[in-house]
Amino acid sequence: MDGCKAGWIAVISRPGRPLESRTFARFSDLVDSLPNAAIIAVDMPIGLPDKVGHGGRGPERLVREKLGQRQSSVFSIPSRAAVHAETAEFIDLEAWYDAHRRASAVARATSEPPRAISIQAFGIFSKIREIDALLRERPELAERVIESHPEAAFWRLNGEREMSNPKKVRGRVHKAGIEERRDLLASCGIARDFLDATPPRGCGEDDFLDAAAVMLVAARHARGEAVPFPDPPGRDSHGLPIAIWT
């Protein structure tokens, strides 16, 4: 799964059936639609420490070291207190920036060295909270809902080499990067007609391919082949794992 404008985009692999892509308004909707043994890899942080050090929670720093020019795609995620500091709906852009400043103050107070929150990371906080709340309410899910990251997944699928082209340039989808990733996913066994299909409504082309990449990480996990960063995973104060799986 990956976040998208519609909520969440999922690429689903079921034994003996063609791949399926669907959007879901809520993360729990996808979880409840699948069998109890399903492995779900999601491009969203899981596990929030009370304090963070240089480079984020830990997994981010380890993964960045592998990604070369693609490392900027891995955002530093702050403490649990910072992620949960601002939960109200934003009525306008000014309110959004005010909330970002307040949350950044919490992030600085709970990081060493003190560090504010990037705009990109702040933009996904609501989805992080959604997963965090679900896993704390249903802790048994933490054994089969795993955190991944598309660029780390593509690195692993590409023979532990970073991708040559970015997916986006100046906020716009970059055709060469999209085609490079589509070709790699096809070489990993995903049907080309599936990859070439128009993504579901409310989902960008890059989100769709990212969901396909982390689906392959879920498959690797189901086979016992996936590798976490760090290994073994850490745990937050609620017992949730802190690791990016590849």
Protein Blocks (a to p, Z undefined) as FASTA:
>chain_A
ZZdfklpacddddehiacdddddfbfklmmmmpcfkbccdddddehiafbdcehijolmm
mmmmmnmmmmmmpccdddfklmmmpmcdcfbfklmmmmmmmmmmmmmmmcccdddddfkl
mmmmmmmmmmmmmmmmmmmlmmmpccddfklmmmmmnoopacfbdfbeghiacfklmmmm
mmmmmmnopafklmmpccdehiafklmmmmmmmmmmmmmmmnopaccddddddddfkopa
cdddZZ
